[in-house]
Amino acid sequence: LHAGHDGMGVGMGVLSGMRVVEGSAFVAVPLAGMTLAQMGADVIRFARPQGGLDAHRWPVTRDGVSLFWAGMNKGKRSLAVDISRPEGQEIVTALICAPGPDAGMFLTNLRAKGWMDYPALQARRADLIMVSLTGTRRGEPAVDYTVNPSLGFPMATGAEGSAEPVAHVLPAWDCMAGGMVVNALLAAERHRFRTGQGQVAELSLKDVAAAMLANLGIVGEVVANGVDRTKAGNALYGAYGQDFLLACGRRVMVVGLTDRQWRGLVKVLGAEEGVAALSARLGLDLGREGNRWLARAEITALFAPWFAARRLEEVGPLFDRAGLTWSVFRSFAQAVAEDADLSTDNPMMAMVHQPGVGMLPVPGSPVTFSALGREAPAPAPVLGEHTEAILADVLGLGSGQIGRLMDQGVVAQGARPSQAA
């Protein structure tokens, strides 16, 4: 196969003109590809005609359409190709190694062996950039729900005094690794621009988490202080932040991390005298954030009656006028119903028709660039939606060649459901 004309994406984002090929599953690398696509890159994700590992991942609609797929693949192009066959492997190789100064970039968290490992691909394009994410640095499989327990976070999460581990519902290391995959690709692309050299950038999910464990000072806390951090419920470690139950049954989180936040909170609660008396009784300067942590139980006991006597509709406007750092606890459904930042009141959000699902509030990129207008979010493709166009525009295949590949089951063309879906 030989590459034809560019066929670059038509987006006007800051990365317009860049083409990236993605072979991935689950969260981190799909998130990286989506991030690049929402900044204007032409991101082509390839997957098996029957769908990859995450094609049907929950959450799904009542009809079984993956809302996860829809969320993680916005703005990409989709190629359905059977990579178990030599013809499919050649198509993907040609796509990854297509010529052009803005092409030759590949993201993956698939276990690349043989034809799809870096040496094989580099033999086809010497300046290839490849970013490869593994589970651990040794290449073992890992996901957030295995990395987190191994590094200790669930043992420090949960109600104070409890012994059961609590695994966090947010795949934090996947999210962070996705951002680092983007950083690695753009850094390698800058290096190639300056030197003409390609390279493979490798990172692992566990190393991302382990680095952050140390960056946050937790490793140092264990080694230098001999401290194994215990559960503290919803308290903000090392300063003051606490949840309170209101008279209406809703719960709020208030934070007094900085001096300004702390003084503002004490003033709004009318607790200046109580805090002064508490400070004198404990012999602690509560103007120091570490001392607020040490005295958190006593501070909370002092503040709790104020919250217990008031409803959210009183507390919310009062806190907002004072510029306090606070939030109300919500379920996901309550957040969608109540938080304007999840609605089209937020310029990042737009109502978009997602094939097979219907109209959804969809985020574009959270990043805005002053030199460019905000790009409207695009829906995720259906599997194989762009197969024919990619083969024609990027690889320069004729209609007869494409037809034969489809007849042989090497590639497949996906069809968008009707707008009524």
Secondary structure, 3 states (H helix, E strand, C coil): CCCCCCCCCCCCCCCCCCEEEEECCCCHHHHHHHHHHHCCCEEEEEECCCCCCCCCCCCECCCCCEHHHHHHCCCCEEEEECCCCHHHHHHHHHHHCCCCCCCCEEEECCCCCHHHCHHHHHCCCCCCEEEEEECCCCCCCCCHHHHHHHHCHHHHCCCCCCCCCCCCCCCHHHHHHHHHHHHHHHHHHHHHHHHCCCEEEEEEHHHHHHHHHHHCCHHHHHHHHCCCCCCCCCCCCCCEEEEEECCCCCEEEEEECCHHHHHHHHHHCCCHHHHHHHHHHHCCCCCCHHHHHHCHHHHHHHHHHHHHCCCHHHHHHHHHHHCCEEEECCCHHHHHHHCHHHCCCCCCEEEEEECCCEEEEEECCCCCCCCCCCCCCCCCCCCCCCHHHHHHHCCCCCHHHHHHHHHCCCEECCCCCCCCC
